[in-house]
Amino acid sequence: MTDTQPNNMLHGVTLEMILTRLVEHYGWEELGRSINIKCFNHEPGIKSSLKFLRKTPWARAKVEALYLRSLGS
């Protein structure tokens, strides 16, 4: 049996990978404007943002959606 998920664009991509790529692409300032959450706008950092995103499903969903949109551009 294979473990592939051909219709899941996020399969095999960690939240840390997503956040790192978004920060590289947009920068913290633009990321904070796109998704208005405190961990992006006030003393942003990968570690603190990951901690928040792992505990907050709605914020994680917004980050994943932005990542998927950024793949299309």
N, C-alpha and C positions, 0 to 999 in steps of 0.2 A: 504494500500500500504506500502511496506517495503522500507527502505532506504539503503539496503545493496548493496555492490558492490563487489561481490565475486571474480572478476578478478583484482581488484585494491589492490595490496599489501600495498599501502600507505594510504588506506582509514582508517580514524580515528587516524592516526599518525600525530602529529604536527611537524613542522619544528624544533621546540625546542627539542622535544623528539628525533628526528633523529640526530641532531647535538650533543646532550648530549651523546647518545649511541656511536656515532662515536668517540668522544673525549675519552670516557671511554675505547673503544676497541683499538684505534690506538694511542691516545695521539696527542697533537697539532703538534709536530714535524713531525710525520709520515703522519698526515692528510695534512699538508702543502706540503709534498713531493708528495703525491698522487694527490692533487688538488692545484696547485700552484697559490694561490690568497693571496693578501697582508694581509687580515684579519686573515689568518691562520698562516702566517709567521712572522708578525711584531706585537708584543704586542697582542696576540690572547686573545679573550674572547667570551663567549657565547653571551652576549648582543650586542656587536659591530658586531659580525659575523652574527647574526640574522638580524640586521638592513641592512647589505650589501646584504645578500642572498634574503631578501624579495624584494629588489629593482632591483636585477640582475638575470633575469630568466635563463641565461646560466649557471651561477654559481650554482644556486639552483638545476638545472637539474643534474649537475655533482655530487652534494652532495647526491641527492636522488638516483642516479645510484650507487654510492659507497655504500650507505646504503643497497640497494637491493642486491648487490653482497655480502655484508658482512653477510646477512641473510643466504645465501647459503653455507657459509663456517663454 
